[in-house]
Amino acid sequence: MKIFRFILCLLILNSCKDINEKREQLDNVTIRDGLNLDYYYYGNTKIKDSVASNYFDLGLREIQKENFINAREIIQKSNNIEPNNLIILNSLGNIECRLKNFDKSYEYFNQAIQIDSFFSPTYLNLGTTLNEDFKEEKAIEIFDKGIKLKDNFVSKSEWFYSKAIAYYNLDDIEKSIEFNEKALIYVEKSELKESIMELKNILKDK
């Protein structure tokens, strides 16, 4: 009987581990678009309503498949249920950026900043959108502001790489190389390292 209980406990623990691993995978989704990366942080761990959380999970799955119109429709349902959630607003902002609806994207990010001006991922996502919208100098200002936040929990590699992209778009190759090399020092995510190395190879030919 004791052996049976022990085996049962192991099965339960392994099941919980599998669930947590699946959730962790969804909670950090990175989507690559050329050299730019979109970051979808800490998914449903920060969404209180269970229905909103489920919609958000479904939306993230559509984002992973790059079905951004479907993702927008689904995640908007999360927003309707739990408005003013930073995770949801950031995701909608990223989606609108991908759909080239930049003004709408800025609305979501600015709303998020008004709710919590110390939430660093908003600045990273806003700066990335500004890069996509060819407003690189403003993007650099936003990246610099975000990296200085006291409660900053975005990896240095992401800030430095994002600045490298902005300087590359501005044809400031020296600065782009400088920040791309800094990003390479701190990088942990495989998707980001791949992009850093791609930019490094591009910069070699400049």
Residue pairs with C-beta under 8 A, 6 or more apart in sequence:
23 43
23 44
23 45
26 43
26 44
26 57
26 60
26 61
27 41
27 42
27 43
27 44
27 45
28 39
28 40
28 41
28 42
28 43
29 39
29 40
29 43
29 60
29 63
29 64
30 37
30 38
30 39
30 40
30 189
30 191
30 192
31 37
31 38
31 40
31 63
31 64
31 66
31 94
31 98
32 191
32 194
32 195
33 98
35 165
35 168
35 195
35 198
35 199
36 128
36 131
36 132
36 165
37 128
37 158
37 161
37 191
37 192
37 195
38 94
38 97
38 98
38 125
38 128
39 94
39 121
39 124
39 125
39 128
39 154
39 158
40 60
40 63
40 90
40 91
40 94
41 87
41 90
41 121
42 87
43 53
43 56
43 57
43 60
43 87
44 53
44 54
44 56
44 57
46 85
46 86
46 87
47 53
47 56
47 78
47 82
47 85
47 87
47 88
48 82
49 81
49 82
51 81
52 77
52 78
52 81
52 82
52 85
52 88
53 78
55 74
55 75
55 77
55 78
55 81
56 75
56 78
56 87
56 88
56 91
58 74
59 71
59 72
59 74
59 75
59 78
59 91
60 71
60 91
62 68
62 70
62 71
62 74
63 71
63 91
63 95
68 95
68 98
68 99
69 99
71 95
72 92
72 95
72 96
72 99
75 88
75 91
75 92
75 95
76 92
78 85
78 88
79 85
79 88
79 89
79 92
82 88
84 111
84 115
86 112
86 115
86 116
86 119
86 121
86 122
89 108
89 109
89 111
89 112
89 115
89 122
90 108
90 109
90 112
90 121
90 122
90 125
92 108
93 105
93 106
93 107
93 108
93 109
93 112
93 122
93 125
93 126
93 129
94 105
94 125
94 128
94 129
96 102
96 104
96 105
96 108
97 105
97 125
97 128
97 129
97 132
97 133
100 132
102 129
102 132
102 133
105 129
106 126
106 129
109 122
109 125
109 126
109 129
112 119
112 122
113 119
113 122
113 123
113 126
116 122
118 149
118 150
118 151
119 151
120 146
120 147
120 149
120 151
120 152
120 153
120 154
121 154
122 146
123 142
123 143
123 145
123 146
123 149
124 143
124 146
124 154
124 158
124 159
124 162
126 142
127 139
127 140
127 142
127 143
127 146
127 162
127 166
128 139
128 162
130 136
130 138
130 139
130 142
131 139
131 162
131 165
131 166
131 169
134 169
136 166
136 167
136 169
136 170
137 166
137 170
139 162
139 166
140 163
140 166
140 167
143 159
143 162
143 163
143 166
144 163
146 152
146 154
146 159
147 154
147 156
147 159
155 186
155 187
155 188
155 189
156 182
156 183
156 186
157 182
157 183
157 184
157 185
157 186
157 187
157 188
157 189
157 192
157 196
158 183
158 192
160 179
160 180
160 182
160 183
160 186
161 179
161 180
161 183
161 187
161 192
161 195
161 196
161 199
163 175
163 179
164 175
164 176
164 177
164 178
164 179
164 180
164 183
164 196
164 199
165 176
165 199
167 173
167 175
167 176
167 179
168 176
168 199
168 202
168 203
173 203
173 206
176 199
176 203
177 200
177 203
180 196
180 199
180 200
180 203
181 200
183 192
183 196
184 193
184 196
184 197
184 200
187 193
187 196
